[in-house]
Every structure is written in structure tokens, then in C-alpha cells.
Amino acid sequence: MPLAERFTPVPPNTTARAGQARIASLVSFGNTAGNPAQGSPTADYYALTHWAYIDELVFWGGSAGEGIVLAPNAPVTDAAHRNGVRVMGNVFLPPVPYGGDLRWTRDLVQQDSLGRFPVAEKLVEVARAYGFDGWFVNAETEGGDSELAARMRRFLRALRAAGDPHGLTITWYDAMNSTGAVGWQGALNELNQEFYEDRRGKVADTMFVDFRWTVAKLAASGDLADRLGRSRHELWAAVDTESHGWNSEVDWDAIVPRGSRHIVSYGFYRPEWTRNHLSDRSPGAFHRAEDRFWTGESLDPAQPSPEDIWRAPATVVADRSTVTALPFSCSFNTGHGERWYEHGEPVSDTGWNHLGLQDRLPGRRWAVHTAGTRPEVTLDFATAWRGGSSLLVSGGLTAPATVGLHATRLPLTGTAVAELVHRTESGPVELGVATGEPSGPGQEVPYTWLKAQALGTGQGWRTTRVRLSELAGSTAHALAVRITRRGKEPVRWRLGAVTVREAAARPRPATPGTPAVSGPAVRQGRRTTVMEAGSRPRPPLRGVPRPARRRPPLPRRHLRHRPVPPGRRPREGGRLRDPGRRRAVRRLRPRPHHSDLDRIPLMHDDRAVLEGHLKRAVHSGWAVGSVRGTARVTRSPCGGFFP
């Protein structure tokens, strides 16, 4: 899956910003030896879905006992790339207390007789072969010296030079410094600057700053990056969420102050806490925790909760999207589930996970506008249209509720249609399409509301189609649904899929082209074959029955005659009759000698006799032709001629 291009819509709140701080995420999807290549038969998996806020994903792992080089698996890479997120493999040189060996560091940076770095070249080959985007290099083994540090710097430069033509990047972890010792700085400074930028230019593309940062250190790091001509937002300040998740104490103003420019970017270390801390590890419980982590306690990025200890990413960075082309479809599949569904029916009762099957889900979860009670909006796993999950809106609505779906840049034409697959227990539903952006951050999205046409029901699911022809020539910037309660019962509305596509048009016959001769014609018995250049005529088929010829039912009788003796005139041997006229038409048996008259084969020696019969037939409205070499006349219903 190639890396998709992203765009940034107008943020749904006034605090999220574009073009400043970014977010990296260091995720351990499993122990180093426990990462399956193509999913596994369990729903208990860290199925990350909030890609809209992430710029870089590090496939975290590696250990002295299992391996120190860890490449991302294909499902994670595909899901990230589908949402425009770069994925990094991990090179981990562990501390000595965790089994590290300084020989591994020396092996990594060894050079051949020509001064090349073979391991650097192999790392580039691995990244290209498996389709990910670069390497996170973490050298934490103690005991090195300045010579080893200098060689490490040259290794990084060689790795970047080999990978840069292929779009590969390097993130350096703040551990080894220029003396060769491991001394976590918690900053970009003179001790580790040469692994990020030296006098020759860029060494690493970004740096992950260790957890020991302070307000002053981060401010100084940003200033130094500016002086080096680099972006301060290429520095990731480490935020440890492995143990406490959204209860972690973080000095957010040191990284992303509310009232001024963001100081640096930040990187989450082990955000899979949202799954690991749960006693109920069901997919539904996991995604509720994920929404709380990335969106905040309000569970609505358009209406952030009052500031508390946790500063949710949705309130800091602007979300991004990759939905830019038709056809687009989303069945709200999160990449794992307790069953697999096709067309609303379970086809497997086995739990599963495979992030490569994950859909592009809405980035803003969940932006809801209503004048009444806000409904609960969740990803639900009780049933689905396709995959393992669907979107569920439930609650006692007191007014129509608008649920925002995808931010898009979809070009609309006169044949564009949108389709919603939803459960029949819901009330009326409308589709909203915004053809422009809000007037500013936090402002309401200007949706155009379109009535839907139900296409029928089946197994509890209904497909509703909306024609978008009235919006032809514009661009869809956002999609939403508006739900209205029917009666007094609480709403329980389930969306299984949303699709925007071009309606299939009836094929039109192509304009005939100019006739061209493709080869010479070769006569083989009764068959004429057009020969291609360089080919030989095929021998005629023997013993193959010829299909019977069907003749049109015409008011005529074919008359055949014996050969006329030489010197005698042929006599009329019968008549063709029709309701209006009676004309004698002579049928003549073919003779070896013949000539042409108006493209009609003439098969008789007495030309004058035959011409006379033909003229009388034409004058009376009969069509003249031939069947298998025998003259034939037929009556045209409109007085014309059949060819």
C-alpha cells in the first residue's frame, strides 16, 4: 500500500492547530517474536484507528533475546499508509542490564574495505522490500567511546544517503552522545547535535528527545533547531503513557502551550495502554478507551471538555484526511472483530484481527450537533454490514442530531450518488454534503441536506441512495447524517456502510472508425479468410456439420427448373403470388458462363431473355438477389429492394 497524500480541513475547535506540533507514536503491537505477518485469530489486539492525529508510527520492539532489528508487519504498514502515516522500523541496541552487547553496536557500524557500510545498505533494502518508510535508531548500549560515536554518525549519514532517493527517513533517539557514552540529554544540545545536524548538513530527519526534558530544555532545543535552519517541530518530546495513560502527569505547556506557538512536537511512548489496562478486553471497550484518549473526556472534538490533567490530541493538532477520490466506501471496519460479516450476515464466528482490512474511518470521533440531548455514538461490534463493526447512534433524541462522518475532497459530477446501508429499526435519515469549509475553526460545517431514496430491505438492513446531481461541478468537503427520532422510543440507528461513487451509465455504442484492410483475403472452398501478416491459411474443416440456414418467412415459392435445351427459349414454370399482384418470375438454373448486371449474378446464356424478366420484376416492386448461385426475386414490403 503506497503512502497516501493528506490534506488538513478547518479544525473543529479553536485550540487545534495546523502546521505546528506533530505527533509520533511508539507502539508495541506485541512482543518482538509475537508479531504475526498477516493478522491472527483473536479480537484482542491494539487496532489503532485515530490515524488522523499521527504523523509517524514507530513499530516499537526488539530485545536481546528475540532480535534487535524489527521491521513492521504488512497489516500495520497498509493501515497507516492508507491514512497517510509514515511507518518506521526499529533498530534497538539495548542497555547492558537488558542483555545488550557493545559488539552489536560495532557490528552495526562496521565498514568494508571500500569504506562502505554494508548494514546500512541492507536496512535500506529491507525497508524497500517491505514497503515501510525508514528506521528509528536507538543506541542505548553503554561502553562506547568518541571513535565509536563518530562512526555511528557516519553510519547514519550513509543510511540516510542510501534511503533518501527512495523517500526513507531516520529518527534518532536521544541516548548515545558525541563521547560515545549513553547519556540521555532530554534536549537537543551540543552533546547530541551531531547525530541530528553536523557541519556537513542533515544527519537524521527527526530526533526523539528523551523523557528527561524540562521546560527550559525544550525551549532551548527549539531555539537551537531554529539556528541550525531546521524545524523545531522535527523534535519529538517523549510523553510516557505506558503506565498511566490519560492519567499521566505531563507539563503540556512546555510542549504545546495554549496561548503561544507550540515549542516542539511530541511522541507518545506505548499508547497501547488503552488496551492493556482494561479488565474487559472486548473490542467495544477498547475503542471507547481509545476515543477517550485521543478525543478527550467529552468524546466530541467539536465540543472539548474543560481542561484537565489530560490534553487530548484532538484539542492540540488539526486532524488530517486522505479521502480525495471516487469511488469512496467505508463499512466502519476497525481491523478486528468477534465475527466476520458479509452483507449483514455472519460468515465466521471466530475472533480475528488484520489491520490491513481496516477502513478509512472518520477522523473526528464524534462531532455531533443537536439542539437537544446528545446521543451516544460508538463503534459497535454486535453486528456489521461487512467486516466486524458498524457505527451505532443511540439515545433519547429530543431534536434532530447531526453526526459528522468523513472530511473529504471528493469531486462531484452529474452522475455521482451516495449510498447509506443502515438498519431498518432507525427513524428518518438525511445525508449532509458540505461543498465548502466552515468560516473558521470551531464553526459549524455548512451542510446541504439531501433527501434519500430507499432501495428496499433485506435481513434488517436497508440501502438508501442519494443522487448528488444538484451538486455537480462542486467538491464535497465533508459528509454527515442527520437522524430524527420516530415516535417516543429512544433511537437506535446503525450505519453499516457509506459509499460515494459514479452511477453506472448505460454503455453507448462506439462511433464506427475508418475501415482498414488488415490482410489479404484467401478463398478456401465456401469460406473467405482474412489473413494476418505472417500467417498461413487454415485448412478447411472436414466433417463439421454446417448449421441450418434460417430463411425469413416471405410470401413466395422458390421455383427451380431443368436445364433449357440449346436453341430453345425457356418457358415460365410457375408463378409467385401476393395479395395485390400476379407476376410470373422465371427461375433459371446457373450455367458456367455468366456476367454482372447491377451486382446481380446472371447465370444464363440468353442475356436478353433474363434482362427482360428482371426489368419486369423491378418495375413491379420485387427485389432481385441470388441464393447460392440461383437467381431469386422477393417482394419488398415497402416497394424497395432487399440487398
URSULMO-V806102 format. One record per residue. N is the residue number from 1. RES is the residue in one letter. SS is DSSP state (A for helix, B for strand, O for the rest). BURIAL is 1 if it has 16 or more other ideal C-beta (glycine too) atoms within 10 Angstrom, else 0. Layout:
((N RES SS BURIAL) (N RES SS BURIAL))
//
This chain:
((1 M O 0) (2 P O 0) (3 L O 1) (4 A O 1) (5 E O 0) (6 R O 1) (7 F B 0) (8 T O 1) (9 P O 1) (10 V O 1) (11 P O 1) (12 P O 1) (13 N O 1) (14 T O 0) (15 T O 1) (16 A O 1) (17 R B 1) (18 A O 0) (19 G O 0) (20 Q O 1) (21 A O 1) (22 R O 1) (23 I B 1) (24 A B 1) (25 S B 1) (26 L B 1) (27 V B 1) (28 S O 1) (29 F O 1) (30 G O 0) (31 N O 0) (32 T A 1) (33 A A 0) (34 G A 0) (35 N O 1) (36 P O 0) (37 A O 0) (38 Q O 0) (39 G O 1) (40 S B 1) (41 P O 0) (42 T O 0) (43 A O 1) (44 D O 1) (45 Y O 1) (46 Y O 1) (47 A O 1) (48 L O 1) (49 T O 1) (50 H O 1) (51 W A 1) (52 A A 1) (53 Y A 1) (54 I O 1) (55 D O 1) (56 E B 1) (57 L B 1) (58 V B 1) (59 F B 1) (60 W O 1) (61 G O 1) (62 G O 1) (63 S B 1) (64 A O 1) (65 G O 0) (66 E O 0) (67 G B 0) (68 I O 1) (69 V B 1) (70 L B 1) (71 A O 1) (72 P O 1) (73 N O 1) (74 A A 1) (75 P A 1) (76 V A 1) (77 T A 1) (78 D A 1) (79 A A 1) (80 A A 1) (81 H A 1) (82 R A 1) (83 N O 1) (84 G O 1) (85 V O 1) (86 R B 1) (87 V B 1) (88 M B 1) (89 G B 1) (90 N B 1) (91 V B 1) (92 F B 1) (93 L B 1) (94 P O 1) (95 P O 0) (96 V A 0) (97 P A 0) (98 Y A 0) (99 G O 0) (100 G O 1) (101 D O 0) (102 L A 0) (103 R A 0) (104 W A 1) (105 T A 1) (106 R A 0) (107 D A 0) (108 L A 1) (109 V O 1) (110 Q O 0) (111 Q O 0) (112 D O 0) (113 S O 0) (114 L O 0) (115 G O 0) (116 R O 0) (117 F O 1) (118 P A 0) (119 V A 1) (120 A A 1) (121 E A 0) (122 K A 0) (123 L A 1) (124 V A 1) (125 E A 0) (126 V A 0) (127 A A 1) (128 R A 0) (129 A A 0) (130 Y A 0) (131 G O 1) (132 F O 1) (133 D O 1) (134 G B 1) (135 W B 1) (136 F B 1) (137 V B 1) (138 N B 1) (139 A B 1) (140 E O 1) (141 T O 1) (142 E O 1) (143 G O 0) (144 G O 1) (145 D O 0) (146 S A 0) (147 E A 0) (148 L A 1) (149 A A 1) (150 A A 0) (151 R A 1) (152 M A 1) (153 R A 1) (154 R A 0) (155 F A 1) (156 L A 1) (157 R A 1) (158 A A 1) (159 L A 1) (160 R A 1) (161 A A 0) (162 A A 1) (163 G A 1) (164 D A 0) (165 P O 0) (166 H O 0) (167 G O 0) (168 L O 1) (169 T B 1) (170 I B 1) (171 T B 1) (172 W B 1) (173 Y B 1) (174 D O 1) (175 A O 1) (176 M B 1) (177 N O 1) (178 S O 1) (179 T O 0) (180 G O 1) (181 A O 1) (182 V B 1) (183 G O 1) (184 W O 1) (185 Q O 1) (186 G O 1) (187 A O 1) (188 L O 1) (189 N O 0) (190 E O 0) (191 L O 1) (192 N O 1) (193 Q A 1) (194 E A 1) (195 F A 1) (196 Y O 1) (197 E B 1) (198 D B 0) (199 R O 0) (200 R O 0) (201 G B 0) (202 K B 1) (203 V O 1) (204 A O 1) (205 D O 1) (206 T B 1) (207 M B 1) (208 F B 1) (209 V B 1) (210 D O 1) (211 F O 0) (212 R O 0) (213 W O 1) (214 T O 0) (215 V A 0) (216 A A 0) (217 K A 1) (218 L A 1) (219 A A 1) (220 A A 0) (221 S A 1) (222 G A 1) (223 D A 0) (224 L A 1) (225 A A 1) (226 D A 0) (227 R A 0) (228 L O 1) (229 G O 0) (230 R O 1) (231 S O 0) (232 R A 1) (233 H A 1) (234 E A 1) (235 L B 1) (236 W B 1) (237 A B 1) (238 A B 1) (239 V B 1) (240 D B 1) (241 T O 1) (242 E O 1) (243 S O 0) (244 H O 0) (245 G A 1) (246 W A 1) (247 N A 0) (248 S O 1) (249 E O 0) (250 V O 1) (251 D O 0) (252 W O 1) (253 D A 0) (254 A A 1) (255 I A 1) (256 V A 1) (257 P O 0) (258 R O 0) (259 G O 0) (260 S O 0) (261 R O 0) (262 H O 1) (263 I O 1) (264 V O 1) (265 S B 1) (266 Y B 1) (267 G B 1) (268 F B 1) (269 Y B 1) (270 R O 1) (271 P O 1) (272 E O 1) (273 W A 1) (274 T A 1) (275 R A 1) (276 N A 0) (277 H O 0) (278 L O 0) (279 S O 0) (280 D O 0) (281 R O 0) (282 S O 0) (283 P A 1) (284 G A 1) (285 A A 0) (286 F A 1) (287 H A 1) (288 R A 1) (289 A A 1) (290 E A 1) (291 D A 1) (292 R A 1) (293 F A 1) (294 W A 1) (295 T A 1) (296 G O 1) (297 E O 0) (298 S O 1) (299 L O 1) (300 D O 1) (301 P O 1) (302 A O 1) (303 Q O 0) (304 P O 1) (305 S O 0) (306 P O 0) (307 E O 0) (308 D O 0) (309 I O 0) (310 W O 1) (311 R O 1) (312 A O 1) (313 P A 1) (314 A A 1) (315 T A 1) (316 V O 1) (317 V B 1) (318 A O 1) (319 D O 1) (320 R O 1) (321 S B 1) (322 T O 1) (323 V B 1) (324 T O 0) (325 A O 0) (326 L O 1) (327 P O 0) (328 F B 1) (329 S B 0) (330 C B 1) (331 S O 1) (332 F O 1) (333 N O 1) (334 T O 1) (335 G O 1) (336 H B 1) (337 G B 1) (338 E O 1) (339 R O 1) (340 W B 1) (341 Y B 1) (342 E B 0) (343 H O 0) (344 G O 1) (345 E B 0) (346 P B 0) (347 V B 0) (348 S B 0) (349 D O 0) (350 T O 0) (351 G O 1) (352 W B 1) (353 N B 1) (354 H O 1) (355 L A 1) (356 G A 1) (357 L A 1) (358 Q O 1) (359 D O 1) (360 R O 1) (361 L O 1) (362 P O 1) (363 G O 1) (364 R O 1) (365 R O 1) (366 W O 1) (367 A O 1) (368 V B 1) (369 H B 1) (370 T B 1) (371 A O 0) (372 G O 0) (373 T O 0) (374 R O 1) (375 P O 1) (376 E B 0) (377 V B 1) (378 T B 1) (379 L B 1) (380 D B 1) (381 F O 1) (382 A O 0) (383 T O 1) (384 A O 1) (385 W O 1) (386 R B 1) (387 G B 1) (388 G O 1) (389 S O 1) (390 S B 1) (391 L B 1) (392 L B 1) (393 V B 1) (394 S B 0) (395 G B 1) (396 G O 0) (397 L O 1) (398 T O 0) (399 A O 0) (400 P O 1) (401 A B 1) (402 T B 1) (403 V B 1) (404 G B 1) (405 L B 1) (406 H B 1) (407 A B 1) (408 T B 1) (409 R B 0) (410 L B 1) (411 P B 0) (412 L O 1) (413 T O 0) (414 G O 0) (415 T O 0) (416 A B 1) (417 V B 1) (418 A B 1) (419 E B 1) (420 L B 1) (421 V B 1) (422 H B 1) (423 R B 1) (424 T O 0) (425 E O 0) (426 S O 1) (427 G O 0) (428 P O 0) (429 V B 1) (430 E B 1) (431 L B 1) (432 G B 1) (433 V B 1) (434 A B 1) (435 T O 1) (436 G O 0) (437 E O 0) (438 P O 1) (439 S O 0) (440 G O 0) (441 P O 0) (442 G O 1) (443 Q O 0) (444 E O 0) (445 V O 1) (446 P O 0) (447 Y B 1) (448 T B 0) (449 W B 0) (450 L B 1) (451 K O 0) (452 A O 1) (453 Q B 0) (454 A B 0) (455 L B 0) (456 G B 0) (457 T B 0) (458 G B 0) (459 Q O 0) (460 G O 0) (461 W B 1) (462 R B 1) (463 T B 1) (464 T B 1) (465 R B 0) (466 V B 1) (467 R B 1) (468 L O 1) (469 S A 0) (470 E A 0) (471 L A 1) (472 A O 0) (473 G O 0) (474 S O 1) (475 T B 0) (476 A B 1) (477 H B 1) (478 A B 1) (479 L B 1) (480 A B 1) (481 V B 1) (482 R B 1) (483 I B 1) (484 T O 0) (485 R O 1) (486 R O 0) (487 G O 0) (488 K O 0) (489 E O 0) (490 P O 0) (491 V B 1) (492 R B 0) (493 W B 1) (494 R B 1) (495 L B 1) (496 G B 1) (497 A B 1) (498 V B 1) (499 T B 1) (500 V B 1) (501 R B 0) (502 E B 0) (503 A O 0) (504 A O 0) (505 A O 0) (506 R O 0) (507 P O 0) (508 R O 0) (509 P O 0) (510 A O 0) (511 T O 0) (512 P O 0) (513 G O 0) (514 T O 0) (515 P O 0) (516 A O 0) (517 V O 0) (518 S O 0) (519 G O 0) (520 P O 0) (521 A B 0) (522 V B 0) (523 R B 0) (524 Q B 0) (525 G O 0) (526 R O 0) (527 R B 0) (528 T B 0) (529 T B 0) (530 V B 0) (531 M O 0) (532 E O 0) (533 A O 0) (534 G O 0) (535 S O 0) (536 R O 0) (537 P O 0) (538 R O 0) (539 P O 0) (540 P O 0) (541 L O 0) (542 R O 0) (543 G O 0) (544 V O 0) (545 P O 0) (546 R O 0) (547 P O 0) (548 A O 0) (549 R O 0) (550 R O 0) (551 R O 0) (552 P O 0) (553 P O 0) (554 L O 0) (555 P O 0) (556 R O 1) (557 R O 0) (558 H O 0) (559 L O 1) (560 R O 0) (561 H O 0) (562 R O 0) (563 P O 0) (564 V O 1) (565 P O 0) (566 P O 0) (567 G O 0) (568 R O 0) (569 R O 0) (570 P O 1) (571 R O 0) (572 E O 0) (573 G O 0) (574 G O 0) (575 R O 0) (576 L B 1) (577 R B 0) (578 D O 0) (579 P O 0) (580 G O 0) (581 R O 0) (582 R B 0) (583 R B 1) (584 A O 0) (585 V O 1) (586 R O 1) (587 R O 1) (588 L O 1) (589 R O 0) (590 P O 1) (591 R O 0) (592 P O 0) (593 H O 0) (594 H O 0) (595 S B 0) (596 D B 0) (597 L B 0) (598 D O 0) (599 R O 0) (600 I B 0) (601 P B 0) (602 L B 1) (603 M O 1) (604 H O 1) (605 D O 0) (606 D O 0) (607 R A 0) (608 A A 0) (609 V A 0) (610 L A 1) (611 E A 0) (612 G A 0) (613 H A 1) (614 L A 1) (615 K A 0) (616 R A 0) (617 A A 1) (618 V A 0) (619 H A 0) (620 S O 1) (621 G O 1) (622 W B 1) (623 A B 1) (624 V B 1) (625 G B 0) (626 S B 0) (627 V B 0) (628 R O 0) (629 G O 0) (630 T B 1) (631 A B 1) (632 R B 1) (633 V B 1) (634 T B 1) (635 R B 1) (636 S O 0) (637 P O 0) (638 C O 0) (639 G O 0) (640 G O 0) (641 F O 0) (642 F O 0) (643 P O 0))
//
